[in-house]
């Protein structure tokens, strides 16, 4: 059986990777806006999907780490 604290840590690392990916999308959207271009709506939708996934992984990490999962980040 896997160590739950270890799994919680891996979930935490994955949540950080997802946060970085979401920030990359937001930077691309901001750069387009600064350049006077219309931001790609697909990027905005992708950022929202990644953010939802990050929140779910953070909740899993909290649950595995012994928390209720209801705490904020």
Protein Blocks (a to p, Z undefined) as FASTA:
>chain_A
ZZfklmmmmmmmmmmmmmmmmmmmmmmmmmmmmnopacdfklmmmmmmmmmmmmmmmmmm
mmmnopaolacZZ
